[in-house]
Amino acid sequence: MARVLTRQSPTSRHQSFMRWLEAVSEPLLSEWVEAIRKEIPAYATMEPREVRLPVERHFEALRYYWDLGLQSRLYVFYQDLARKRLAEKVRLADVARAVDVGKRILLRMLAESELPGREDLRELFLETFRENSYVLLECYQAATEEMAAEAEARLEATEADAAKSHEQWGLLNQILSGLDVGIIVLDSQLKVAWLNQNVPRDLLRLRPELAMGLPCQEALAHDAAECSRCSACYVLQGATPMRQLIRAGAGKNAKDYLKITRPLSGGHLVGPHVIEIYLDITAQQEAIRSLARTQELVRNILNSSVSAIISTDLHGRVTLFNRAAEKIFGFTEGEMLGQRVGDYYEKGLAEARTVMRRLLAEEVITDFVTAFRAKSGEYVPLKVTFSLLRDEQGTLVGTMSFCQDIRVEEALKQEVASKDQYLLSILQASMDGLVTLDAKGRIASWNRGAAALLGVEPAFALGRSIDEFLPPDLIREMPSSGTQPGTRHFEARLPKGCDSHMDILVTRTEIRTPADRERGASLVLKDVTELKRLQKDLAQAEHLAELGQLAASVAHEIKNPIAGLRGAMELMAQQHQLDDPRFVMFHEGLSQIRRLDGLVKDLLSYARPLSLQLEPVPLGLVVESTLPFVQRGAEEAGVSLTCAVPEDLPVVHADPQRLQQVIVNLVQNGIQATPRGGAVTVSGFTCGHEVALEIRDTGSGMAPEQLKKIFQPFYTTKHIGTGLGLSIVQRIVGAHGGRVEVFSRPEEGTVFTVYLPYEYWRA
């Protein structure tokens, strides 16, 4: 009985041997290939690289099992090699001889080495080869020779006894005829010397009793192709016994036979004979074909998988590489078959050994993250499930890997993370307060806008109830979670400092799952203080517009009567002397009528749609031509009027009469606001793409409350005037695409600055 070799603990001698085996691998392989090409004719016609491939595989198997201490398991490799046996190019006997050549070279090199304990290693090698070297032949012969052995044994026994008597030959004839195999004996002339009744009818041209003595080509239903490779001829010429697979019949009645041709001599036979034994193996062949169809179906299923599937043998060499693997890695199955899968891992063979050790302990490894080198050189990130492969007897034959390309998954994760970060940045950058609540009303998120509006940092707010940060009246008004689904709006007022407040608009939206279950709510807090102010201003402006329309209507109605009164008063004043008391009375009445006439004109001007007659206007000349109209008023008020407008100010596209109206209104306001002895200065300058006209006075100035209202129609701080002057100024300047700014402090005077664009009006 063969001694079973179990795996030993690593020793220094074992490690030294493995290192020596690695060192001599190349010279050993080269000498091995050269020797079998010289000694074995079947290999002589083959290319060295064709011979080297199976030799390398045998050597790799030898090293692999020896390293694991499983030398007696080499038969697994031999079985695999026997099944493939170089695509039918080499006979199994020649393969066995090639293995024996390798054994001889390896033992010689071991004897020549300096390894300690090499004699023990030599004995161990000899025992290993004795246990395994002839498995190559046994793999193929065992399946068919078992049935033939009985027939051959009986035939040989019958031949020995046939010489004794014709009675014994008759008995032998009956025995052979009763066997469940077809037997034909051919003489040296290839004539049928004898055949039994079990020869398949599909193999005969005649009935068995009529075939005796006929040449085989007349008796047997062989075609010309079969005759050209006649096994009986080869055996008669001295060839070894031959086995052939033949198929007889057609369609559903076709059968498969194993034909065994052997030499036959001795006994009562005269001259060399051959015996042909026909074994019906239709059932076995159908099972093989069914297995092949099943294998093809399995391969199609594996190829239809979207996951890359790679199987390896016990040496780590690829035996299956499906289409998904071809697509992901760029290699074809032909390029990968036989390759060591460990060479393609990012961490190399070390990672492959780690996986194998884990598999032997765990049977299955799931979600193993690694990287596999593609044909492009890029390492593809993978999530792999490994499992062991066993045959129907439970013998370990290899591994199976199911690989999922996680590049898309990683890219999607990065894209989702990027979008999440982008959305978070948008939410954080929003000036509005954005708050999300969980189903219990606790704060789940709190952006910078909410922190700015409510004065609470996110770190403090997260996880707390929203009730802690909103006014009680708003909390009472807002519904509890889930009571009123949808979006609702609420208004509240928050204190801001000691003497001010802030109006906020709160929009509350329920958040629900796709199954319509409550998940929480979102709150949007918006500062609407300015909006409220604008709404108030708009309402006031609409009210003033209505008043303006009413005033314009009234002014239009009294315009003609005032003109008549003015004419009558002027006529009556002319009829009295200057020293007449009635002249003074008429003159004062005429002055008031003129003032009333000016008020009517202002009202009509404000109510009338503004139209401009635009033309290129040198702003300096407009100022210079306008100031004489207000010079006399300044002198009467005891106010100094100074013009400091440069002559080279840019030309603006404007209505000169409207500009004069603006200048007159602003200068007159300055004169009226300046006490006697004060000054009003008109200056000009450029500012970017604008030209500025500045009117500065040294009057009493205005308080902030007054500054907010000065451009409102009918608002005035003087005891005279309509309160429309600055409204008209702002309206005219705005129609020119400009703006009016004012700066004033009590007791420090006032500065009005008119900005007009000039860049796009240049000629």
Secondary structure by P-SEA (a helix, b strand, c coil): cccccccccccaaaaaaaaaaaaaaaaaaaaaaaaaaacccccccccaaaaaaaaaaaaaaaaaaaaacccccaaaaaaaaaaccccccccaaaaaaaaaaaaaaaaaaaaaccccaaaaaaaaaaaaaaacccccccccccccaaaaaaaaaaaaaaaaaccccaaaaaaaaaaaaaccbbbbbbcccccccccccccccccccccccccccccccccccccaaaaaacaaaaaaacccbbbbbbbccccccbbbbbbbbbbbbccccccbbbbbbbbbaaaaaaaaaaaaaaaaaaaaaaaacccbbbbbccccccccccaaaaaaccccccccccccccccccccaaaaaaaaaaaaaccccccccbbbbccccbbbbbbbbbbbbbcccccccbbbbbbbbaaaaaaaaaaaaaaaaaaaaaaaacccbbbbbccccccccccaaaaaaccccccccccccccccccaaaaaacccccccccbbbbbbcccccccbbbbbbbbbbbbbccccccccbbbbbbbaaaaaaaaaaaaaaaaaaaaaaaaaaaaaaaaaaaaaaaaaaaaaaaacccccaaaaaaaaaaaaaaaaaaaaaaaaaaacbbbbbccccaaaaaaaaccccaaaaaaaacbbbbbbcccccccccccaaaaaaaaaaaaaaaaaacccccbbbbbbbbcccbbbbbbbbccccccaaaaacccccccccccccccaaaaaaaaaaaaaccbbbbbbcccbbbbbbbbbbcccccc
